[in-house]
Amino acid sequence: MRIVENSELSNYKVLPFDLYTENRTKVLEAGEVLTPGKLIMLKNYVRIYTEDFRVSDKVSENTEETSSDASSSKKRTKVLNFSYESLDPSDFETVINRDSWLDIESQVKIKYFYKRILDLMKNDYFEEGVSKLQSLVNVLKNEIYKKGNKAAKGSRVRFMGEYELCHPLNVATVAGLMAKKLEYSPRHVDELLLAALLHDVGKLKIKLEGESSLISLNEEELKQHTIIGYKLIKDTMGLSENIAKVAFEHHENNDGSGYPKGISNDFIHPYSQIVNVANYYDNLAFNRTHILVTNNKEALRTMLEVGTKRFSAEMLYTFIHMFNYDDLNDFNDLIV
């Protein structure tokens, strides 16, 4: 494990290796463009590391295979035996949003809990992962309904930092707020939040070769995550068609220009229409699109310009009316 200094990072335009925190949480992937905002974000970590963990992980796997059944069972129990309430936020190093509607402990615990769930699903513990995701749905729902009226600024609702962790949480948060405004029933809110948390789950199972990362895949390869995600949710996790459709359809556009099927308008499930809006908004805020925005006002303006070619009119204007249009807080300045 090698410490990477900020002075070294400033020499790169494109990151040549993955970056991790000390507890092996990935912060940035190899191949990402090192924008000034990302360099500022990295300065908020005490230490950043790089290392190819696959060798040590393989050794660990081989050790597990040769260990006794009792030892394996004990380790499995330890991996699975955690809950939101049992997590100690001091065990997880991450950045926070200083203007968030959530207190610091809640921001850290929610991200930590979701990371542990992702780790389960990466190791094919899907049944256990879904069970814990349903607990996370309750946590998010309580926070959304308890504090949602105070979130007039879009910059306040965002989790900041690691994209892999924060993006699904942000999409779920925005989707939940939209569901509240649309007066969805509690059952439908639960379904939508779970679907939003799982909308990119197919990316966990895209097979990468050598030193490849998701960001380095070509467009057609990356599009497969919608199909993989649908099959995982429907066939492996045994969840409803409504939830699986969100993974399949969240890149479908109102005018039929999306993928994987190119369907349009009312042929797209309402949940998928909501997640399409939330997904695009958060990708704008993370600078994951070709359009550069620095604050919530610019993001909202961009979405209005994109308009109903991409988004359902009902879902777009439901989203736009949730937030203060004059929110000028720079996303990068919110990171602590």
C-alpha positions in Angstrom: 0.0 0.0 0.0 1.6 3.3 -1.1 0.6 6.7 0.1 -0.1 9.1 -2.8 0.7 12.8 -2.2 -1.4 15.6 -3.6 1.8 17.0 -5.2 2.1 13.8 -7.2 -1.6 13.9 -8.3 -1.3 17.4 -9.6 1.1 16.1 -12.2 -1.6 13.9 -13.8 -4.4 15.0 -16.1 -5.8 11.5 -16.2 -5.5 9.3 -13.1 -3.3 6.3 -13.9 -4.3 4.1 -10.9 -7.2 3.6 -8.5 -7.2 5.6 -5.3 -8.3 4.3 -1.9 -8.7 5.3 1.7 -6.9 3.4 4.4 -9.8 1.0 4.8 -9.8 0.2 1.1 -12.8 2.3 0.1 -12.3 3.3 -3.5 -12.3 7.1 -3.9 -11.5 7.5 -7.7 -11.0 5.0 -10.5 -8.1 4.8 -12.9 -9.0 6.7 -16.1 -10.9 9.5 -14.4 -10.0 13.1 -15.5 -8.4 14.9 -12.5 -10.4 18.1 -12.5 -9.6 20.9 -10.0 -12.7 19.9 -8.0 -11.6 16.3 -7.6 -8.1 17.5 -6.4 -9.8 19.7 -3.9 -12.0 16.7 -2.7 -8.9 14.5 -2.3 -7.2 17.1 0.0 -10.0 16.5 2.5 -8.7 12.9 3.2 -5.9 12.5 5.7 -4.2 9.9 3.5 -4.9 8.5 0.1 -3.4 5.2 -1.1 -2.9 3.2 -4.3 -2.3 -0.5 -4.6 -3.4 -3.4 -6.7 -5.4 -5.3 -4.0 -6.2 -8.2 -6.2 -3.0 -10.2 -5.3 -3.6 -9.9 -1.6 -7.3 -10.6 -2.1 -6.5 -13.8 -4.1 -4.2 -15.0 -1.3 -7.0 -14.3 1.1 -9.4 -16.3 -1.0 -7.0 -19.3 -1.2 -6.5 -19.1 2.6 -10.3 -19.3 3.1 -10.6 -22.3 0.8 -8.1 -24.2 2.9 -9.4 -23.2 6.3 -11.7 -25.4 8.3 -15.5 -25.3 7.9 -15.9 -23.8 11.4 -13.5 -21.0 10.6 -15.3 -20.2 7.3 -18.6 -20.2 9.0 -17.4 -17.9 11.7 -16.0 -15.5 9.1 -19.2 -15.6 7.1 -21.2 -14.8 10.2 -18.9 -11.8 10.9 -19.3 -10.5 7.4 -23.1 -10.8 7.5 -23.7 -9.8 11.1 -24.1 -6.1 11.0 -26.9 -3.6 11.1 -27.3 0.2 10.7 -27.6 0.6 14.4 -24.5 -1.5 15.2 -22.1 0.5 12.9 -19.6 2.8 14.5 -19.1 5.9 12.2 -15.6 6.4 13.6 -14.6 3.2 11.8 -15.3 4.7 8.3 -13.2 7.5 6.8 -15.1 9.6 4.3 -15.9 13.2 3.4 -19.1 15.0 4.3 -21.3 17.7 2.9 -21.0 20.6 5.3 -24.4 22.1 4.3 -26.3 18.8 4.4 -29.7 18.4 5.9 -28.3 15.4 7.7 -26.0 15.6 10.6 -22.4 14.4 10.2 -23.0 11.0 12.0 -26.0 10.2 9.8 -24.1 11.0 6.6 -21.2 8.8 7.6 -23.3 5.9 8.9 -25.6 5.8 5.8 -22.6 5.7 3.5 -20.8 3.1 5.6 -23.9 0.9 5.8 -24.4 1.1 2.0 -20.7 0.3 1.4 -21.1 -2.9 3.6 -24.2 -3.8 1.6 -22.3 -3.4 -1.7 -19.5 -5.6 -0.4 -22.1 -8.3 0.3 -23.5 -8.1 -3.2 -20.0 -8.0 -4.9 -19.4 -11.4 -3.1 -22.8 -12.8 -4.3 -24.6 -12.5 -0.9 -27.6 -11.2 -2.7 -30.3 -12.4 -0.3 -28.5 -10.9 2.7 -27.8 -7.7 0.7 -31.4 -7.2 -0.2 -32.5 -7.7 3.4 -30.1 -5.0 4.5 -31.1 -2.7 1.6 -34.7 -2.9 2.9 -33.4 -1.6 6.3 -31.6 1.2 4.4 -34.8 2.1 2.7 -36.4 2.6 6.1 -33.5 4.8 7.2 -33.6 6.9 4.1 -37.4 7.2 4.2 -37.3 8.3 7.8 -34.7 11.0 7.0 -36.5 12.1 3.8 -39.9 12.4 5.4 -38.5 13.9 8.6 -36.3 16.5 7.0 -37.5 16.8 3.4 -39.3 20.0 3.9 -36.0 21.7 4.9 -34.3 20.7 1.7 -35.2 23.7 -0.4 -31.6 23.7 -1.7 -30.6 20.8 -3.9 -27.0 21.1 -2.7 -28.2 20.2 0.8 -29.6 16.8 -0.2 -26.4 15.4 -1.7 -23.9 12.9 -0.3 -20.4 14.0 -1.3 -17.3 12.0 -2.0 -17.0 8.5 -3.4 -19.2 8.1 -6.6 -19.8 4.4 -6.2 -21.3 5.0 -2.7 -22.9 8.4 -3.1 -24.5 8.2 -6.5 -27.1 5.5 -5.7 -27.8 7.2 -2.3 -28.3 10.6 -4.0 -30.5 9.1 -6.7 -32.6 7.4 -4.0 -32.8 10.6 -2.0 -34.0 12.7 -4.9 -36.4 9.9 -6.1 -37.9 9.7 -2.6 -38.4 13.5 -2.4 -40.1 13.3 -5.8 -42.3 10.5 -4.6 -43.3 12.6 -1.6 -44.3 15.5 -3.9 -46.2 13.1 -6.2 -48.0 11.8 -3.1 -47.0 8.2 -3.7 -48.3 5.6 -1.2 -45.9 4.2 1.4 -45.6 0.9 -0.5 -44.7 2.6 -3.7 -42.2 4.8 -1.9 -40.5 1.7 -0.5 -40.4 0.1 -4.0 -39.0 3.2 -5.6 -36.3 3.7 -3.0 -35.2 0.1 -3.3 -35.2 0.4 -7.1 -33.2 3.6 -7.0 -30.6 2.1 -4.8 -30.3 -0.8 -7.2 -30.5 1.0 -10.5 -26.8 0.6 -11.3 -26.4 -2.8 -9.7 -25.5 -4.4 -13.1 -22.2 -2.5 -13.0 -21.1 -4.7 -10.1 -21.1 -7.7 -12.4 -19.6 -6.3 -15.6 -16.5 -8.4 -16.2 -13.3 -6.2 -16.5 -10.1 -7.4 -18.2 -6.7 -6.6 -16.8 -6.4 -3.1 -15.6 -9.7 -2.0 -17.1 -12.1 0.1 -15.1 -15.8 1.0 -15.7 -14.8 4.4 -16.8 -12.6 3.0 -19.5 -15.3 0.8 -21.1 -16.7 1.8 -24.4 -20.3 2.9 -24.6 -21.7 -0.3 -25.9 -20.0 -2.4 -23.1 -21.2 0.0 -20.4 -24.8 -0.1 -21.7 -24.9 -3.8 -20.8 -25.3 -2.8 -17.1 -29.0 -2.2 -17.7 -29.6 -5.8 -18.9 -27.3 -7.4 -16.3 -29.0 -5.3 -13.6 -32.5 -6.4 -14.7 -31.6 -10.1 -14.6 -29.9 -9.8 -11.2 -32.9 -8.0 -9.6 -35.5 -10.2 -11.2 -33.9 -13.7 -11.3 -31.2 -13.7 -8.6 -32.7 -11.4 -6.0 -36.3 -12.3 -6.7 -37.6 -8.8 -6.5 -40.6 -7.4 -8.4 -40.8 -6.5 -12.1 -41.4 -2.8 -11.1 -38.0 -2.7 -9.3 -36.2 -4.6 -12.1 -37.6 -2.3 -14.7 -35.8 0.6 -13.2 -32.4 -1.0 -13.7 -33.5 -1.8 -17.3 -35.1 1.5 -18.2 -33.4 4.3 -16.3 -31.5 5.3 -19.5 -34.6 5.3 -21.7 -35.6 8.8 -22.8 -39.0 10.4 -23.3 -38.4 10.8 -27.1 -37.2 7.2 -27.6 -33.5 8.1 -28.0 -32.4 6.1 -24.9 -31.3 2.5 -24.4 -31.5 -0.5 -24.2 -34.8 -0.7 -26.1 -35.5 2.9 -27.3 -39.0 3.0 -25.8 -40.6 6.3 -25.2 -43.3 8.3 -23.3 -45.8 6.2 -21.3 -44.1 2.9 -22.3 -41.4 3.8 -19.7 -42.4 2.8 -16.2 -43.1 5.8 -13.9 -40.4 4.7 -11.4 -37.9 4.6 -14.3 -39.0 8.1 -15.4 -38.3 9.4 -11.8 -34.9 7.6 -11.6 -34.0 9.0 -15.0 -34.4 12.5 -13.7 -32.6 11.8 -10.4 -29.8 9.9 -12.1 -29.1 12.7 -14.7 -29.2 15.4 -12.0 -26.6 13.6 -9.8 -24.4 12.8 -12.8 -24.4 16.5 -13.6 -23.5 17.4 -10.1 -20.6 14.8 -10.2 -19.5 16.1 -13.6 -20.1 12.7 -15.2 -21.7 14.2 -18.3 -20.3 16.3 -21.1 -21.9 19.4 -19.6 -20.0 21.1 -16.9 -22.0 22.6 -13.9 -20.7 23.9 -10.6 -23.8 24.5 -8.6 -27.5 23.5 -8.3 -28.8 26.5 -10.3 -26.7 25.5 -13.3 -27.8 21.9 -13.0 -31.5 22.9 -12.9 -31.0 25.2 -15.9 -29.3 22.4 -17.8 -32.1 20.0 -17.1 -34.7 22.5 -18.3 -32.7 23.0 -21.5 -32.6 19.2 -22.0 -36.3 19.2 -21.3 -38.9 16.8 -22.4 -36.8 15.2 -25.1 -35.2 13.2 -22.3 -37.6 13.5 -19.4 -41.2 13.0 -18.7 -42.8 16.5 -18.4 -44.5 15.5 -15.1 -41.3 14.1 -13.6 -39.1 17.0 -14.8 -41.3 19.7 -13.4 -42.0 17.9 -10.2 -38.2 17.8 -9.7 -37.6 21.4 -10.7 -40.2 22.7 -8.3 -38.7 20.9 -5.3 -35.6 23.1 -5.2 -34.6 26.7 -4.9 -33.6 27.9 -8.3 -31.1 30.4 -6.8 -29.0 27.8 -5.0 -25.5 29.0 -6.0 -23.5 26.9 -3.5 -20.5 25.4 -5.4 -20.7 21.6 -5.1 -16.9 21.4 -4.5 -17.0 24.0 -1.7 -19.5 21.8 0.2 -16.9 19.0 0.8 -15.4 18.7 4.3 
